[in-house]
Amino acid sequence: MSIQISELRAHDAEAAAPLWSQINEPADNVPAAIVKHLAKNSGLSLVARDGDAVVGLIVCSRRGDLGCVNRLKVADSHKDQGVAKMLVDKALLKMASHGIHKCGIDVVDEAARQPFWEAVRWAAQTDNRVSSDAA
């Protein structure tokens, strides 16, 4: 396995569509939804590839000075191999390069996902159910 992480760009929309469909509300035109998100949040989302195959993506946005990990998805074939952690680490570096030094996450299935987020040193915020980078 040789995973390459790069910025998610409009030309990746078709290849990223199957994973995107698993983490977002179904859309009539998933590639167009990806392009729309990227236009609003340029340079923040990333894609993981194993060869030519898209095996993971992290969808990020900006809310003023706060970055947000909106969704994180890794293909079943590549789970438990460190791909999610690689995506999170690189996304935080990418956000920092855009002047974003604090980041929250939207967790869809909190009970199932909390062990991962705790393992990468994120802590739950009990007041508003948003988690943030504990580092």
MOKA-V237013 format. One record per pair of residues at least 24 apart in sequence whose C-alpha atoms are under 10 Angstrom apart, sorted by the first residue. I is the first residue (numbers start at 1). J is the second residue. Records with the same first field share a line. If there is no record, write none. Layout:
I->J  J
This chain:
1->49  50  51  78  81
2->48  49  50  51
3->47  48  49  50  51  53  54  55  56  78  82  83  86
4->47  48  49  50  51  52  54  55  83  86  87
5->46  47  48  49  50  54  56  57  83  86  87  90  91
6->43  45  46  47  48  49  57  87  90  91
7->42  43  44  45  46  47  48  57  58  90  91  94
8->34  35  38  42  43  44  45  46  47  48  57  58  59
9->34  35  38  39  42  43  44  45  46  47
10->34  35  36  37  38  39
11->35
12->47  54
13->38
14->54
15->47  49  52  53  54  55
16->47  48  49  53  54  55  56  57
17->54
18->54  55  75
19->54  55  56  57  72  73  74  75
20->56  57  58  59  71  72  73
22->73  74  75
23->57  58  59  70  71  72  73  108
24->70  71
34->59
37->61
43->91  94  95  97  98
44->68  69  90  91  92  93  94  95  96  97  98
45->69  70  71  72  87  90  91  94  95
46->72  87  88  90  91  94
47->72  73  74  87  91
48->73  74  75  83  84  86  87
49->83
50->78
55->79  83  84
56->83  84  86  87
57->83  84  87  88
58->84  87  88  90  91
59->87  91
60->88  91  92  95  103  104  105
61->95  103  104
62->95  98  100  103  104
63->100  103  104
64->100
65->98  99  100  101  102  103
66->95  99  100  101  102  103  104  132
67->91  92  95  96  98  99  100  101  102  103  104  105  132
68->92  95  100  102  103  104  105  106  130  131  132
69->103  104  105  106  107  131  132
70->104  105  106  107  108
71->105  106  107  108
72->105  106  107  108
84->116  120
85->116  117  119  120
88->117  120
89->120
92->133
101->133
102->132  133  134  135
103->130  131  132  133  134
104->129  130  131  132  133
105->129  130  131  132  133
106->130  131  132
107->131
